[in-house]
């Protein structure tokens, strides 16, 4: 059903047992920090908001996470 609608399915490795928790945390952060403060007016607007958040998350937050991890090691 999903393949007929154009969705590409990917087989995940067995070692990715924590992947679901990581994805759920990202979605929770996206909803709390971004979507709770905006009225989304359509799919295009939602796509724009999510892409802006992902760009911000990768540029602003990821270096802080890497620095914190290096401080622990």
C-alpha positions as CSV (number, residue, x, y, z in Angstrom):
1,X,0.0,0.0,0.0
2,X,2.7,2.5,0.9
3,X,4.9,1.6,-2.1
4,X,1.9,2.3,-4.4
5,X,1.6,5.8,-3.0
6,X,5.3,6.6,-3.7
7,X,6.7,6.0,-0.3
8,X,10.2,4.4,-0.2
9,X,10.6,1.8,2.5
10,X,14.0,1.2,4.1
11,X,15.1,-1.9,6.0
12,X,16.6,-0.8,9.4
13,X,19.5,-2.7,10.9
14,X,18.9,-4.7,14.1
15,X,21.4,-2.5,16.0
16,X,19.0,0.5,15.6
17,X,16.9,-0.4,18.6
18,X,17.1,3.1,20.0
19,X,16.1,4.7,16.7
20,X,12.4,4.9,17.6
21,X,13.2,6.8,20.9
22,X,15.4,9.2,19.1
23,X,12.8,9.9,16.5
24,X,10.1,10.4,19.1
25,X,12.3,12.8,21.0
26,X,12.9,14.9,17.9
27,X,9.2,15.0,17.0
28,X,8.4,16.1,20.6
29,X,11.1,18.8,20.5
30,X,9.8,20.0,17.1
31,X,6.2,20.2,18.4
32,X,7.2,21.9,21.7
33,X,9.8,24.4,20.4
34,X,8.3,25.2,16.9
35,X,4.8,24.1,16.1
36,X,3.2,25.1,19.5
37,X,4.0,28.8,18.7
38,X,2.6,29.0,15.1
39,X,-0.7,28.5,13.4
40,X,0.1,26.3,10.4
41,X,-2.0,27.3,7.4
42,X,-1.3,24.4,5.1
43,X,1.1,21.7,4.0
44,X,3.4,24.1,2.3
45,X,3.6,26.3,5.5
46,X,4.2,23.2,7.6
47,X,7.0,22.0,5.3
48,X,8.6,25.5,5.6
49,X,8.3,25.5,9.4
50,X,9.8,22.0,9.7
51,X,12.7,22.7,7.3
52,X,13.5,26.0,9.1
53,X,13.5,24.1,12.5
54,X,15.7,21.3,11.1
55,X,18.2,23.8,9.7
56,X,18.2,25.6,13.1
57,X,18.5,22.4,15.0
58,X,21.5,21.2,12.9
59,X,23.4,24.6,12.9
60,X,22.7,25.9,16.4
61,X,22.0,22.9,18.7
62,X,24.2,20.1,17.2
63,X,27.5,21.8,18.0
64,X,26.4,22.3,21.6
65,X,25.6,18.6,21.9
66,X,28.9,17.6,20.4
67,X,30.8,19.9,22.7
68,X,29.0,18.5,25.7
69,X,29.7,15.0,24.7
70,X,33.4,15.8,24.2
71,X,33.5,17.4,27.7
72,X,32.3,14.1,29.2
73,X,34.8,12.0,27.4
